[in-house]
Amino acid sequence: MLGRVDGIKGYHDVTRYPEARLIPGLVLFRWDAPMFFANAELFHDRALDAVAASPTPVRWLVVAAEPVTSVDVTAADMLADLDETLREAGIELCFAEMKDP
């Protein structure tokens, strides 16, 4: 999970910066690996854990995906399932900083 830290530009890992401020209603979740069959379930579980750990009700889960270099078909299927689960809970799933194409 990412939050804002006074005096440092951008958003930063809350485990490294426990004083980081979270944005109410928003979970910023960074994934630092490709998404593929071997880690798709882990991504799914960690994303839902991040939503559950939010101190305020979540309306948006934004995946900071700049480090994601690829998504295979297993991970794409998982993302579709995750999107449906979140949508049923009233949470919008979004991605930021995706690589082209």
The first five atom37 places (N, CA, C, CB, O) and aatype in JSON, in Angstrom:
{
  "aatype": [12, 10, 7, 1, 19, 3, 7, 9, 11, 7, 18, 8, 3, 19, 16, 1, 18, 14, 6, 0, 1, 10, 9, 14, 7, 10, 19, 10, 13, 1, 17, 3, 0, 14, 12, 13, 13, 0, 2, 0, 6, 10, 13, 8, 3, 1, 0, 10, 3, 0, 19, 0, 0, 15, 14, 16, 14, 19, 1, 17, 10, 19, 19, 0, 0, 6, 14, 19, 16, 15, 19, 3, 19, 16, 0, 0, 3, 12, 10, 0, 3, 10, 3, 6, 16, 10, 1, 6, 0, 7, 9, 6, 10, 4, 13, 0, 6, 12, 11, 3, 14],
  "atom_mask": [
    [1, 1, 1, 1, 1],
    [1, 1, 1, 1, 1],
    [1, 1, 1, 0, 1],
    [1, 1, 1, 1, 1],
    [1, 1, 1, 1, 1],
    [1, 1, 1, 1, 1],
    [1, 1, 1, 0, 1],
    [1, 1, 1, 1, 1],
    [1, 1, 1, 1, 1],
    [1, 1, 1, 0, 1],
    [1, 1, 1, 1, 1],
    [1, 1, 1, 1, 1],
    [1, 1, 1, 1, 1],
    [1, 1, 1, 1, 1],
    [1, 1, 1, 1, 1],
    [1, 1, 1, 1, 1],
    [1, 1, 1, 1, 1],
    [1, 1, 1, 1, 1],
    [1, 1, 1, 1, 1],
    [1, 1, 1, 1, 1],
    [1, 1, 1, 1, 1],
    [1, 1, 1, 1, 1],
    [1, 1, 1, 1, 1],
    [1, 1, 1, 1, 1],
    [1, 1, 1, 0, 1],
    [1, 1, 1, 1, 1],
    [1, 1, 1, 1, 1],
    [1, 1, 1, 1, 1],
    [1, 1, 1, 1, 1],
    [1, 1, 1, 1, 1],
    [1, 1, 1, 1, 1],
    [1, 1, 1, 1, 1],
    [1, 1, 1, 1, 1],
    [1, 1, 1, 1, 1],
    [1, 1, 1, 1, 1],
    [1, 1, 1, 1, 1],
    [1, 1, 1, 1, 1],
    [1, 1, 1, 1, 1],
    [1, 1, 1, 1, 1],
    [1, 1, 1, 1, 1],
    [1, 1, 1, 1, 1],
    [1, 1, 1, 1, 1],
    [1, 1, 1, 1, 1],
    [1, 1, 1, 1, 1],
    [1, 1, 1, 1, 1],
    [1, 1, 1, 1, 1],
    [1, 1, 1, 1, 1],
    [1, 1, 1, 1, 1],
    [1, 1, 1, 1, 1],
    [1, 1, 1, 1, 1],
    [1, 1, 1, 1, 1],
    [1, 1, 1, 1, 1],
    [1, 1, 1, 1, 1],
    [1, 1, 1, 1, 1],
    [1, 1, 1, 1, 1],
    [1, 1, 1, 1, 1],
    [1, 1, 1, 1, 1],
    [1, 1, 1, 1, 1],
    [1, 1, 1, 1, 1],
    [1, 1, 1, 1, 1],
    [1, 1, 1, 1, 1],
    [1, 1, 1, 1, 1],
    [1, 1, 1, 1, 1],
    [1, 1, 1, 1, 1],
    [1, 1, 1, 1, 1],
    [1, 1, 1, 1, 1],
    [1, 1, 1, 1, 1],
    [1, 1, 1, 1, 1],
    [1, 1, 1, 1, 1],
    [1, 1, 1, 1, 1],
    [1, 1, 1, 1, 1],
    [1, 1, 1, 1, 1],
    [1, 1, 1, 1, 1],
    [1, 1, 1, 1, 1],
    [1, 1, 1, 1, 1],
    [1, 1, 1, 1, 1],
    [1, 1, 1, 1, 1],
    [1, 1, 1, 1, 1],
    [1, 1, 1, 1, 1],
    [1, 1, 1, 1, 1],
    [1, 1, 1, 1, 1],
    [1, 1, 1, 1, 1],
    [1, 1, 1, 1, 1],
    [1, 1, 1, 1, 1],
    [1, 1, 1, 1, 1],
    [1, 1, 1, 1, 1],
    [1, 1, 1, 1, 1],
    [1, 1, 1, 1, 1],
    [1, 1, 1, 1, 1],
    [1, 1, 1, 0, 1],
    [1, 1, 1, 1, 1],
    [1, 1, 1, 1, 1],
    [1, 1, 1, 1, 1],
    [1, 1, 1, 1, 1],
    [1, 1, 1, 1, 1],
    [1, 1, 1, 1, 1],
    [1, 1, 1, 1, 1],
    [1, 1, 1, 1, 1],
    [1, 1, 1, 1, 1],
    [1, 1, 1, 1, 1],
    [1, 1, 1, 1, 1]
  ],
  "atom_positions": [
    [[0.85, -1.18, 0.0], [0.0, 0.0, 0.0], [0.89, 1.23, 0.0], [-0.96, 0.0, 1.22], [1.98, 1.24, 0.57]],
    [[0.4, 2.27, -0.65], [1.16, 3.5, -0.78], [0.42, 4.65, -0.1], [1.42, 3.83, -2.26], [-0.81, 4.68, -0.08]],
    [[1.19, 5.59, 0.45], [0.62, 6.77, 1.07], [1.52, 7.97, 0.86], [0.0, 0.0, 0.0], [2.62, 7.85, 0.32]],
    [[1.04, 9.13, 1.28], [1.78, 10.39, 1.14], [2.64, 10.6, 2.38], [0.81, 11.59, 0.93], [2.2, 10.37, 3.51]],
    [[3.87, 11.04, 2.16], [4.81, 11.31, 3.25], [5.19, 12.79, 3.17], [6.09, 10.39, 3.15], [5.58, 13.29, 2.12]],
    [[5.08, 13.48, 4.3], [5.45, 14.89, 4.34], [6.9, 15.07, 3.92], [5.23, 15.47, 5.74], [7.79, 14.36, 4.39]],
    [[7.14, 16.03, 3.02], [8.49, 16.38, 2.59], [9.06, 15.5, 1.5], [0.0, 0.0, 0.0], [10.19, 15.74, 1.06]],
    [[8.31, 14.49, 1.04], [8.8, 13.62, -0.03], [7.74, 13.56, -1.13], [9.13, 12.18, 0.51], [6.58, 13.25, -0.86]],
    [[8.13, 13.87, -2.35], [7.17, 13.85, -3.46], [6.73, 12.43, -3.77], [7.79, 14.5, -4.72], [7.49, 11.47, -3.58]],
    [[5.51, 12.29, -4.24], [4.99, 11.01, -4.69], [4.32, 10.23, -3.58], [0.0, 0.0, 0.0], [4.02, 10.76, -2.51]],
    [[4.11, 8.96, -3.85], [3.48, 8.03, -2.9], [4.49, 6.95, -2.55], [2.17, 7.4, -3.49], [5.27, 6.51, -3.4]],
    [[4.48, 6.53, -1.29], [5.53, 5.64, -0.81], [4.94, 4.5, 0.02], [6.54, 6.42, 0.02], [3.86, 4.62, 0.6]],
    [[5.68, 3.41, 0.07], [5.28, 2.2, 0.76], [5.05, 2.48, 2.25], [6.33, 1.11, 0.58], [5.94, 2.98, 2.94]],
    [[3.86, 2.15, 2.73], [3.53, 2.44, 4.13], [4.29, 1.54, 5.1], [2.04, 2.29, 4.35], [4.38, 1.87, 6.28]],
    [[4.84, 0.42, 4.64], [5.65, -0.39, 5.55], [7.02, 0.24, 5.77], [5.81, -1.82, 4.99], [7.61, 0.08, 6.84]],
    [[7.52, 0.95, 4.78], [8.8, 1.66, 4.93], [8.62, 3.02, 5.57], [9.48, 1.81, 3.58], [9.53, 3.54, 6.21]],
    [[7.44, 3.61, 5.39], [7.12, 4.92, 5.93], [5.81, 4.82, 6.72], [7.01, 5.99, 4.8], [4.76, 5.2, 6.2]],
    [[5.86, 4.32, 7.94], [4.62, 4.13, 8.71], [3.85, 5.42, 8.98], [4.95, 3.47, 10.03], [2.66, 5.38, 9.29]],
    [[4.52, 6.56, 8.86], [3.85, 7.84, 9.06], [3.1, 8.31, 7.81], [4.87, 8.9, 9.48], [2.44, 9.35, 7.83]],
    [[3.2, 7.54, 6.73], [2.53, 7.91, 5.48], [1.02, 8.01, 5.71], [2.84, 6.87, 4.37], [0.42, 7.21, 6.42]],
    [[0.44, 9.03, 5.07], [-1.01, 9.25, 5.17], [-1.72, 8.54, 4.02], [-1.34, 10.77, 5.15], [-1.35, 8.69, 2.86]],
    [[-2.73, 7.78, 4.36], [-3.55, 7.13, 3.35], [-4.65, 8.09, 2.93], [-4.15, 5.8, 3.88], [-5.02, 8.99, 3.68]],
    [[-5.15, 7.91, 1.74], [-6.23, 8.75, 1.22], [-7.54, 8.02, 1.5], [-6.06, 9.05, -0.31], [-7.74, 6.9, 1.03]],
    [[-8.44, 8.62, 2.26], [-9.7, 7.94, 2.59], [-10.45, 7.51, 1.33], [-10.58, 8.86, 3.45], [-10.61, 8.28, 0.39]],
    [[-10.91, 6.26, 1.34], [-11.67, 5.73, 0.22], [-10.84, 5.18, -0.91], [0.0, 0.0, 0.0], [-11.38, 4.61, -1.86]],
    [[-9.52, 5.33, -0.83], [-8.63, 4.92, -1.91], [-7.53, 4.02, -1.37], [-8.02, 6.15, -2.61], [-6.87, 4.34, -0.38]],
    [[-7.35, 2.89, -2.03], [-6.2, 2.03, -1.74], [-5.29, 2.09, -2.95], [-6.65, 0.55, -1.42], [-5.68, 1.7, -4.06]],
    [[-4.07, 2.57, -2.74], [-3.04, 2.58, -3.78], [-2.16, 1.36, -3.53], [-2.19, 3.93, -3.78], [-1.48, 1.27, -2.5]],
    [[-2.18, 0.43, -4.45], [-1.53, -0.86, -4.27], [-0.49, -1.05, -5.36], [-2.56, -2.01, -4.3], [-0.83, -1.1, -6.54]],
    [[0.78, -1.15, -4.96], [1.85, -1.33, -5.96], [2.18, -2.81, -6.08], [3.12, -0.52, -5.57], [2.31, -3.52, -5.09]],
    [[2.31, -3.26, -7.33], [2.7, -4.64, -7.6], [4.0, -4.59, -8.38], [1.58, -5.41, -8.4], [4.06, -4.02, -9.47]],
    [[5.06, -5.17, -7.81], [6.4, -5.04, -8.37], [6.86, -6.28, -9.14], [7.38, -4.75, -7.27], [7.99, -6.75, -8.96]],
    [[6.0, -6.81, -9.99], [6.38, -8.01, -10.76], [5.43, -8.16, -11.94], [6.34, -9.28, -9.86], [4.36, -7.56, -11.96]],
    [[5.83, -8.96, -12.92], [4.86, -9.32, -13.96], [3.7, -10.08, -13.31], [5.54, -10.19, -15.08], [3.85, -10.62, -12.21]],
    [[2.57, -10.1, -13.97], [1.43, -10.88, -13.49], [1.33, -12.12, -14.37], [0.09, -10.05, -13.51], [1.11, -12.02, -15.58]],
    [[1.49, -13.29, -13.75], [1.45, -14.52, -14.53], [0.97, -15.67, -13.65], [2.83, -14.84, -15.13], [0.71, -15.49, -12.46]],
    [[0.85, -16.85, -14.24], [0.23, -17.99, -13.58], [0.79, -18.27, -12.2], [0.37, -19.2, -14.43], [0.06, -18.7, -11.31]],
    [[2.08, -18.05, -11.99], [2.71, -18.42, -10.73], [2.4, -17.45, -9.59], [4.2, -18.51, -10.91], [2.53, -17.81, -8.42]],
    [[1.98, -16.21, -9.91], [1.71, -15.26, -8.83], [0.31, -14.64, -8.91], [2.74, -14.16, -8.85], [-0.01, -13.73, -8.14]],
    [[-0.53, -15.12, -9.81], [-1.87, -14.54, -9.98], [-2.69, -14.66, -8.7], [-2.6, -15.23, -11.13], [-3.33, -13.69, -8.29]],
    [[-2.67, -15.82, -8.08], [-3.45, -16.0, -6.84], [-2.89, -15.12, -5.72], [-3.43, -17.48, -6.4], [-3.66, -14.57, -4.93]],
    [[-1.57, -14.99, -5.65], [-0.96, -14.12, -4.64], [-1.39, -12.67, -4.84], [0.57, -14.24, -4.7], [-1.73, -11.99, -3.88]],
    [[-1.37, -12.2, -6.08], [-1.82, -10.84, -6.36], [-3.26, -10.66, -5.89], [-1.7, -10.52, -7.87], [-3.57, -9.7, -5.19]],
    [[-4.13, -11.57, -6.28], [-5.54, -11.52, -5.9], [-5.69, -11.4, -4.39], [-6.27, -12.78, -6.41], [-6.41, -10.53, -3.9]],
    [[-5.0, -12.28, -3.66], [-5.12, -12.29, -2.2], [-4.55, -11.03, -1.58], [-4.4, -13.5, -1.62], [-5.14, -10.46, -0.66]],
    [[-3.41, -10.57, -2.06], [-2.79, -9.35, -1.51], [-3.64, -8.12, -1.8], [-1.39, -9.16, -2.08], [-3.75, -7.23, -0.95]],
    [[-4.24, -8.06, -2.97], [-5.11, -6.92, -3.29], [-6.31, -6.89, -2.35], [-5.57, -6.99, -4.77], [-6.66, -5.83, -1.83]],
    [[-6.95, -8.03, -2.15], [-8.1, -8.08, -1.24], [-7.67, -7.81, 0.21], [-8.8, -9.44, -1.33], [-8.42, -7.19, 0.96]],
    [[-6.48, -8.28, 0.59], [-5.97, -7.97, 1.93], [-5.77, -6.47, 2.12], [-4.64, -8.71, 2.18], [-6.08, -5.93, 3.18]],
    [[-5.27, -5.8, 1.08], [-5.06, -4.36, 1.16], [-6.39, -3.63, 1.33], [-4.33, -3.84, -0.1], [-6.48, -2.68, 2.1]],
    [[-7.41, -4.08, 0.62], [-8.74, -3.48, 0.76], [-9.27, -3.71, 2.17], [-9.73, -4.07, -0.28], [-9.8, -2.79, 2.8]],
    [[-9.12, -4.93, 2.68], [-9.61, -5.27, 4.02], [-8.87, -4.49, 5.1], [-9.47, -6.76, 4.28], [-9.45, -4.19, 6.14]],
    [[-7.6, -4.17, 4.87], [-6.79, -3.46, 5.87], [-7.03, -1.96, 5.89], [-5.33, -3.73, 5.62], [-6.55, -1.27, 6.79]],
    [[-7.76, -1.45, 4.91], [-7.99, -0.01, 4.85], [-8.75, 0.47, 6.08], [-8.75, 0.36, 3.56], [-9.75, -0.15, 6.47]],
    [[-8.3, 1.57, 6.69], [-8.99, 2.08, 7.87], [-10.31, 2.78, 7.55], [-8.09, 3.03, 8.6], [-11.09, 3.08, 8.45]],
    [[-10.57, 3.04, 6.27], [-11.82, 3.67, 5.86], [-12.46, 2.81, 4.77], [-11.58, 5.14, 5.34], [-11.76, 2.04, 4.11]],
    [[-13.77, 2.93, 4.57], [-14.4, 2.18, 3.48], [-13.76, 2.52, 2.14], [-15.92, 2.47, 3.44], [-13.47, 3.68, 1.86]],
    [[-13.54, 1.5, 1.33], [-12.83, 1.67, 0.06], [-13.81, 1.85, -1.09], [-11.9, 0.47, -0.2], [-14.78, 1.1, -1.22]],
    [[-13.55, 2.85, -1.91], [-14.33, 3.08, -3.13], [-13.51, 2.79, -4.38], [-14.86, 4.52, -3.18], [-14.06, 2.48, -5.44]],
    [[-12.18, 2.9, -4.25], [-11.27, 2.71, -5.39], [-10.08, 1.86, -4.96], [-10.8, 4.08, -5.95], [-9.48, 2.11, -3.91]],
    [[-9.73, 0.87, -5.77], [-8.46, 0.16, -5.64], [-7.68, 0.49, -6.89], [-8.66, -1.4, -5.46], [-8.06, 0.08, -7.99]],
    [[-6.59, 1.22, -6.73], [-5.76, 1.61, -7.86], [-4.45, 0.84, -7.76], [-5.51, 3.16, -7.89], [-3.73, 0.95, -6.77]],
    [[-4.15, 0.08, -8.78], [-2.91, -0.69, -8.84], [-1.86, 0.16, -9.54], [-3.11, -2.05, -9.57], [-2.01, 0.5, -10.71]],
    [[-0.8, 0.51, -8.81], [0.34, 1.21, -9.4], [1.15, 0.16, -10.14], [1.22, 1.96, -8.3], [1.91, -0.6, -9.54]],
    [[0.98, 0.11, -11.45], [1.45, -1.02, -12.24], [2.67, -0.71, -13.1], [0.35, -1.5, -13.12], [2.95, -1.45, -14.05]],
    [[3.4, 0.33, -12.8], [4.57, 0.64, -13.61], [5.57, -0.52, -13.66], [5.26, 1.89, -13.06], [6.14, -0.77, -14.72]],
    [[5.8, -1.25, -12.55], [6.74, -2.38, -12.62], [6.2, -3.62, -13.33], [7.15, -2.76, -11.24], [6.95, -4.55, -13.6]],
    [[4.9, -3.65, -13.65], [4.31, -4.82, -14.3], [4.71, -4.8, -15.78], [2.75, -4.83, -14.13], [4.31, -3.91, -16.53]],
    [[5.49, -5.78, -16.18], [5.98, -5.81, -17.56], [5.15, -6.71, -18.46], [7.41, -6.26, -17.58], [5.25, -6.61, -19.68]],
    [[4.33, -7.59, -17.87], [3.48, -8.46, -18.69], [2.36, -9.03, -17.84], [4.31, -9.59, -19.33], [2.43, -9.09, -16.62]],
    [[1.31, -9.45, -18.55], [0.15, -10.1, -17.92], [-0.2, -11.29, -18.8], [-1.09, -9.1, -17.76], [-0.52, -11.12, -19.98]],
    [[-0.15, -12.51, -18.24], [-0.51, -13.67, -19.05], [-2.0, -13.96, -18.92], [0.31, -14.9, -18.64], [-2.71, -13.27, -18.19]],
    [[-2.48, -14.99, -19.63], [-3.9, -15.27, -19.68], [-4.45, -15.69, -18.31], [-4.18, -16.35, -20.7], [-5.59, -15.37, -17.98]],
    [[-3.67, -16.4, -17.52], [-4.1, -16.79, -16.18], [-4.32, -15.55, -15.31], [-3.08, -17.73, -15.52], [-5.32, -15.45, -14.61]],
    [[-3.38, -14.63, -15.37], [-3.5, -13.4, -14.59], [-4.65, -12.54, -15.12], [-2.19, -12.6, -14.63], [-5.35, -11.9, -14.33]],
    [[-4.86, -12.52, -16.42], [-5.97, -11.75, -16.98], [-7.3, -12.3, -16.5], [-5.91, -11.76, -18.52], [-8.21, -11.54, -16.16]],
    [[-7.43, -13.62, -16.46], [-8.65, -14.24, -15.92], [-8.83, -13.88, -14.45], [-8.6, -15.77, -16.08], [-9.95, -13.58, -14.02]],
    [[-7.75, -13.9, -13.67], [-7.81, -13.53, -12.27], [-8.26, -12.09, -12.11], [-6.46, -13.74, -11.59], [-9.08, -11.78, -11.24]],
    [[-7.74, -11.19, -12.95], [-8.11, -9.78, -12.87], [-9.59, -9.58, -13.17], [-7.27, -8.95, -13.82], [-10.25, -8.75, -12.55]],
    [[-10.11, -10.34, -14.12], [-11.55, -10.25, -14.42], [-12.37, -10.69, -13.22], [-11.91, -11.12, -15.66], [-13.36, -10.06, -12.88]],
    [[-11.95, -11.78, -12.57], [-12.64, -12.25, -11.36], [-12.53, -11.23, -10.23], [-12.07, -13.6, -10.91], [-13.51, -10.96, -9.54]],
    [[-11.34, -10.67, -10.05], [-11.13, -9.68, -9.0], [-11.99, -8.45, -9.24], [-9.65, -9.28, -8.91], [-12.6, -7.91, -8.32]],
    [[-12.03, -8.01, -10.5], [-12.85, -6.85, -10.85], [-14.32, -7.1, -10.5], [-12.71, -6.53, -12.35], [-14.98, -6.22, -9.96]],
    [[-14.81, -8.28, -10.79], [-16.21, -8.62, -10.48], [-16.44, -8.64, -8.97], [-16.58, -9.98, -11.09], [-17.45, -8.12, -8.49]],
    [[-15.53, -9.24, -8.22], [-15.64, -9.29, -6.76], [-15.67, -7.89, -6.17], [-14.47, -10.08, -6.15], [-16.5, -7.58, -5.31]],
    [[-14.77, -7.05, -6.64], [-14.71, -5.67, -6.13], [-15.95, -4.88, -6.55], [-13.45, -4.97, -6.64], [-16.5, -4.13, -5.75]],
    [[-16.38, -5.06, -7.77], [-17.56, -4.34, -8.25], [-18.78, -4.68, -7.4], [-17.84, -4.68, -9.74], [-19.58, -3.81, -7.07]],
    [[-18.93, -5.96, -7.03], [-20.04, -6.37, -6.17], [-19.98, -5.71, -4.8], [-20.03, -7.88, -6.01], [-21.01, -5.54, -4.15]],
    [[-18.78, -5.33, -4.37], [-18.59, -4.64, -3.1], [-18.65, -3.12, -3.26], [-17.26, -5.04, -2.47], [-18.45, -2.39, -2.29]],
    [[-18.91, -2.64, -4.47], [-18.98, -1.2, -4.72], [-17.62, -0.54, -4.86], [0.0, 0.0, 0.0], [-17.48, 0.66, -4.64]],
    [[-16.61, -1.33, -5.24], [-15.24, -0.83, -5.36], [-14.82, -0.88, -6.83], [-14.25, -1.66, -4.48], [-15.0, -1.88, -7.51]],
    [[-14.26, 0.23, -7.3], [-13.77, 0.34, -8.68], [-12.3, -0.06, -8.73], [-13.97, 1.8, -9.23], [-11.49, 0.45, -7.96]],
    [[-11.95, -0.98, -9.65], [-10.57, -1.4, -9.87], [-9.99, -0.61, -11.03], [-10.49, -2.94, -10.14], [-10.58, -0.56, -12.11]],
    [[-8.83, 0.01, -10.8], [-8.17, 0.81, -11.83], [-6.67, 0.5, -11.83], [-8.41, 2.33, -11.6], [-6.13, -0.03, -10.85]],
    [[-6.03, 0.83, -12.93], [-4.58, 0.65, -13.05], [-3.96, 1.97, -13.45], [-4.22, -0.47, -14.08], [-4.52, 2.72, -14.25]],
    [[-2.8, 2.26, -12.89], [-2.05, 3.48, -13.21], [-0.66, 3.09, -13.69], [-1.97, 4.43, -11.98], [-0.1, 2.08, -13.27]],
    [[-0.11, 3.91, -14.57], [1.26, 3.78, -15.04], [1.54, 2.46, -15.77], [2.2, 3.91, -13.89], [2.62, 1.89, -15.65]],
    [[0.55, 1.99, -16.53], [0.73, 0.76, -17.3], [1.75, 0.99, -18.41], [-0.63, 0.27, -17.89], [1.85, 2.09, -18.96]],
    [[2.49, -0.04, -18.72], [3.45, 0.01, -19.83], [2.71, -0.13, -21.15], [4.53, -1.09, -19.68], [1.67, -0.78, -21.23]],
    [[3.26, 0.49, -22.2], [2.73, 0.29, -23.55], [3.32, -1.0, -24.1], [3.06, 1.51, -24.49], [4.44, -1.34, -23.74]],
    [[2.66, -1.72, -24.91], [1.29, -1.54, -25.39], [0.27, -2.17, -24.45], [1.14, -2.13, -26.78], [-0.93, -2.11, -24.72]]
  ]
}
